[in-house]
Amino acid sequence: MNRFLKFMIALFLFPITCLVVWENLHLLLGVLEHFSAAVSFVLGSVVYAIVHYKVYNFSRMYVFMHETTHALAALLCGIRVKDISIKQESGFVKMNRTNTFVVLAPYFVPGYVILTAFLYILLDFFMDLAPYRPVVLFLVGFFMAFHFIQTFHTLWEADQPDLTMAGGKFFSFVIIVLANMLVLAIVLKILFPQEVYLLRALQQVAVQTVKGGQIIVDYIRVYIHR
């Protein structure tokens, strides 16, 4: 897919992404309104933010998951991984080819959240983990904050070649934000099924998208018939 086509796709998705961000804010507010259910999740997020900015930034831990996600995404796409390097502040994965998903995957796949969920499901086969739900919520909140803060700093502080490789900065940012918002909405729905109305949020995005499209179409018609 050429760069111009990706730019046009990003241009189309940009207003939808803004709507998804807005609906995610509503979902978060819905969770916070039931603070007693979400306190562990929120506490985990706050603790990570404090530790990151005041104590330690977990850079090697992030680089490890970032490069591992590149590699796993490549393997899922049938791409051969030749080499992987992980250092304190940087790393790389050598592959025989790549694609947009492989390049951008680390920016929207919260690897440690998925690992936490996997361990939870695995252990739940052997013991009742219901009494430990607050601990699980804390860890998910901690690692969601880890993912978002680390991703923000990676994109903000460095000129990432990944973005250019994926199809340009605008295209990459739109895809990253949209994908992250969808992931966040799914995580919130899984953690707080009674407090998060995901279907209603999707309906709102669809309705507003159709309304926005109709406005654009009407404007084009008026412009053509001048």
C-alpha positions in Angstrom: 0.0 0.0 0.0 1.6 3.3 -1.1 2.1 6.3 1.2 -0.6 8.5 -0.4 -3.3 5.8 0.0 -2.3 5.4 3.7 -2.5 9.1 4.2 -6.0 9.2 2.7 -7.0 6.3 5.0 -5.6 8.2 8.0 -7.5 11.3 6.9 -10.7 9.3 6.8 -10.1 7.6 10.2 -9.0 10.8 12.0 -12.5 12.1 12.9 -13.6 8.5 13.8 -10.5 8.3 16.1 -11.5 11.6 17.7 -15.0 10.2 18.4 -13.5 7.0 19.8 -11.3 9.0 22.1 -14.3 11.0 23.3 -16.3 7.8 24.0 -13.4 6.3 25.9 -13.4 9.3 28.2 -17.1 8.6 28.9 -16.2 4.9 29.6 -13.5 5.9 32.0 -15.9 8.4 33.8 -18.4 5.5 34.0 -15.8 3.4 35.7 -14.7 6.2 38.1 -18.3 6.8 39.1 -18.2 3.3 40.6 -14.9 4.0 42.4 -15.2 1.3 44.9 -15.1 -1.3 42.1 -12.2 0.5 40.3 -10.0 1.6 43.2 -7.4 -1.1 42.7 -7.2 -0.4 39.0 -6.8 3.3 39.5 -4.3 2.8 42.3 -2.2 0.6 40.1 -2.1 3.3 37.4 -1.3 6.0 39.9 1.5 4.0 41.5 3.1 3.3 38.2 3.0 7.0 37.2 4.6 8.0 40.5 7.3 5.3 40.3 8.1 6.1 36.7 8.5 9.8 37.2 10.1 9.8 40.7 12.0 6.5 41.1 12.7 4.4 38.0 11.5 4.5 34.4 11.6 0.8 33.6 13.3 1.5 30.3 14.9 -2.0 29.9 11.7 -3.6 30.8 9.9 -1.6 28.1 12.6 -2.2 25.4 12.3 -5.9 26.1 8.6 -6.0 25.6 8.7 -3.6 22.6 11.2 -5.7 20.7 9.6 -9.0 21.7 6.2 -7.7 20.4 7.9 -6.8 17.1 9.3 -10.3 16.9 6.0 -12.1 17.9 4.0 -10.0 15.5 6.4 -10.9 12.7 6.1 -14.6 13.6 2.3 -14.3 13.5 2.6 -12.9 10.0 4.9 -15.7 8.8 8.0 -13.4 8.8 11.3 -14.9 9.7 13.1 -13.2 12.6 16.9 -13.2 12.1 18.1 -11.4 15.2 16.9 -9.5 18.2 18.9 -7.1 20.4 17.7 -5.6 23.7 19.7 -2.9 25.6 19.0 -0.4 28.4 17.6 2.3 26.2 17.3 0.8 22.7 16.9 -2.4 20.7 16.2 -3.8 17.3 14.7 -6.8 15.5 16.1 -8.0 12.2 13.6 -9.6 9.9 13.6 -10.7 6.2 10.6 -8.4 5.6 7.9 -6.5 7.5 4.5 -4.9 7.3 2.5 -2.1 9.0 1.1 -4.4 11.8 4.6 -5.7 12.7 6.0 -2.2 12.8 3.3 -0.6 14.9 2.3 -3.5 17.1 4.4 -2.5 20.1 2.7 0.9 20.2 -0.8 -0.5 20.8 -0.4 -4.0 22.2 0.0 -3.8 26.0 2.2 -6.9 26.3 2.5 -7.0 30.1 -1.3 -6.7 30.4 -1.7 -9.6 28.1 0.9 -11.6 30.1 -1.0 -10.8 33.4 -4.3 -11.9 31.8 -2.6 -15.2 30.6 -1.2 -16.0 34.0 -4.5 -15.2 35.6 -6.4 -17.6 33.3 -3.7 -20.3 33.8 -3.7 -20.0 37.6 -7.5 -19.9 37.7 -7.6 -23.5 36.5 -5.8 -24.6 39.7 -7.2 -22.3 42.3 -10.0 -19.8 43.0 -8.6 -16.4 42.3 -11.8 -14.5 43.1 -10.3 -13.3 46.5 -7.3 -11.9 44.6 -9.3 -9.8 42.1 -8.1 -6.5 43.7 -4.5 -7.6 43.1 -5.2 -8.5 39.5 -6.9 -5.1 39.0 -3.9 -3.4 40.5 -1.5 -5.2 38.2 -3.6 -4.4 35.1 -3.9 -0.8 36.1 -0.1 -0.7 36.7 0.8 -2.2 33.4 -1.8 -0.2 31.4 -0.2 3.0 32.8 3.2 1.4 31.9 2.1 0.9 28.3 0.6 4.3 27.8 3.3 6.3 29.5 6.1 4.4 27.9 4.5 4.6 24.4 3.9 8.4 24.8 7.5 9.0 25.8 8.8 6.7 23.0 6.8 8.6 20.4 7.3 12.1 21.9 11.0 12.1 22.8 12.5 10.3 19.8 12.1 10.5 16.0 10.9 6.9 15.6 11.9 5.3 12.2 9.0 2.9 12.8 6.5 5.6 12.0 8.1 6.4 8.7 8.4 2.8 7.8 4.8 2.1 8.6 3.6 4.7 6.2 4.2 8.1 7.6 3.8 9.9 10.9 0.2 11.0 10.4 -0.9 7.6 9.3 1.0 5.9 12.2 -0.3 8.3 14.9 -3.9 7.8 13.8 -3.6 4.1 13.8 -1.8 4.0 17.1 -4.3 6.2 18.9 -7.3 4.4 17.4 -5.9 1.0 18.2 -5.0 2.0 21.8 -8.4 3.4 22.4 -10.0 0.2 21.2 -7.7 -1.9 23.4 -8.5 0.3 26.4 -12.2 0.0 25.8 -12.0 -3.8 25.6 -9.8 -4.0 28.7 -12.3 -1.8 30.7 -15.2 -3.9 29.5 -13.5 -7.1 30.6 -12.6 -5.7 34.0 -15.8 -3.8 34.7 -18.6 -5.5 32.6 -21.4 -3.9 34.7 -20.0 -0.4 34.6 -18.9 -0.2 31.0 -21.5 0.0 28.2 -19.3 -0.8 25.2 -22.1 -1.5 22.7 -23.6 1.9 23.5 -20.3 3.6 22.9 -19.8 1.9 19.6 -23.3 2.9 18.6 -22.6 6.5 19.4 -19.4 6.4 17.3 -21.3 4.9 14.4 -24.2 7.4 14.6 -21.8 10.4 14.8 -19.7 9.0 12.0 -22.8 8.7 9.7 -23.9 12.2 10.7 -20.5 13.6 9.9 -20.4 11.8 6.6 -23.8 13.2 5.7 -22.7 16.7 6.4 -19.6 16.3 4.1 -21.7 14.7 1.4 -24.3 17.6 1.6 -21.5 20.1 1.4 -20.0 18.5 -1.6 -23.4 18.5 -3.4 -23.9 22.1 -2.7 -20.4 22.9 -3.9 -20.9 20.9 -7.1 -24.2 22.6 -7.9 -23.0 26.1 -7.5 
